Every structure is written in C-alpha cells, then in structure tokens.
Amino acid sequence: MKKAFVFPGQGSQFPGMARDIYENCSHARKLMDRADDILGFEITDIMFNGTAEDLRQTKVTQPAIFLHSVLLAESIDGFTPDMVAGHSLGEFSALTAAGALDFEEGLKLVSIRAQAMQDACDLTPGSMAAVIGMEDEKVEEICRSCHGIVIAANYNCNGQVVISGEKASVEEACTRLKEAGAKRALPLPVGGAFHSPLMEPARARLAEGIEKATFRRPVCPVYQNVTALPSSDPDVIKQNLLKQLTAPVRWTQSIRNMIADGAGHFTELGPGKVLQGLIAKTAGGTVVIDGLQSL
C-alpha cells in the first residue's frame, strides 16, 4: 500500500492554528520566527492570536496555511511518502515538503502569489460558485454556452465542481445549471475569480518569482493541479506551476490517478479536514484516509 501525503488550500485556516507546533518543536519555532522576517510582518502573532477575520486576509491566509502544512511535514521522522499533491495553494506546500523548493523560496512564492491574487481581485472583480450533483462534462458544456468568461475551475470530488469567472457570467451559469438539473449552484463568499483567465495579472507577477526560484528533484512524484499527473522533473514542475493560477485545479482527477498508481493511504497535512472529505467522496471507501493537524 503506497502512502500519499496531501496538502490543503485556502479556507482551512482557523484562529490559534499551529500554536502547538510552535510550542512543542524547536525547529518549527526557528522556521516560524524566520517566516516573520521573510514576510515583514508578525504572521505568527496573527496565527496564534488573530481573529477569524484577521486570518481571512489573503496575504495572511496563504502563508499561514503553507507554514502549518510544511512544519507538520518536517515534524515527521523519515518523511518518505510515495507521492504528494496539494490543492491550489497546497501545491506549494507539497513541493516544499517534498524538497522541490526550499523553505524560504517556497514561502516567498506563496507571499507573492497571495498579494498578486488580491491585487488581481481588486483590478477585475469576479466570483465563484459551487455546483453540486452534476457531471463534470455537463458543467463544462453549460459554462461554454454562457456569455463572457466562466469556466470549471476546481474539480473537487465526484459531483462537486466550482465554477469561476466574471460575476454576471457566473450568475448566468448558475441559473442554467439549476435549470439543467444541478442539485445546487451556490455563489461562494470569495473576492475574485480564482483559477480562471481573470487571474492573468496575478499569474504574470507570480511567473517572475517562479522563474527566479531554484527547483530541485523532489523526494517523490508530485501530482500537479494543472495536469493531474505525477512529475519529478524540476523543469516540468516549474512549467506546470507557471500555469496554475489561470488553469483549473484537477483535484478529482489527481486523486483518481494516485489511486490508480497504487495509493492506498492518504494523509492530509495541515489545518482542517477538507481534503479528507473530498478524497472519501472520490475514493468511495477503497483507501485509508486520515490527517495530521498538530503535534
């Protein structure tokens, strides 16, 4: 049975996150104190003492989840997964935990990504909506039939797709999806159209940082969001990461491919349990699923 470690994306944060890791691990303390210097603000204080609203700031949320996830991975003696994957932001955590990026470069890229995404949201407002109970292909077909920009952006699990794009286009798609038989098509409380063409300004800014970063061969294959396929080639990993912000997150397909390649035990590393639920819906009870949130 092969071991797969998976890393969550934005939305898993909570007040007090990673405090026990900081208190119980001297190595984690050093890295988190270093993170305050790298980011230029006291992210640890916000993580430990901030409110839920404080943690919803994009410039805080993404580095906070990255830190929580990577430090948990580093706390595991003999970190030897057979494969890893991360959902959206979590791909940066997965790449860092697997050694493709070092800690400092991984954190800097996450910080650039967070600020660039926030700026892109301010520049071109967009929205997202969760579609429940419809085949992926039908969701794609209806999005193509709508006016403006709206695409299937997150394939989360069987029967759950998130669409993303211009506000009016997402609203039109929701109406058509419900008319076509979707159980639900619910707008999400987000500030922008993530993983859609509207994120192009953010992609361009993040690309500058990615091009400058040093990518190494990871300790195991990384299943990437853009292709849902494994890679250990630093150049391939880099090219896929360059496309990630404006391309769909193919999480359902990634999990199916990991299972097909022998994954029998999935462990979620990071705050929350979102990925455990998504994997259970896709795997249908055929694998062992657990999580590690604290030390």
Order of alpha helices (4+ residues) and beta strands (2+ residues): beta-alpha-alpha-alpha-alpha-alpha-beta-alpha-alpha-beta-alpha-beta-beta-alpha-beta-alpha-beta-beta-alpha-beta-alpha-beta-alpha-beta
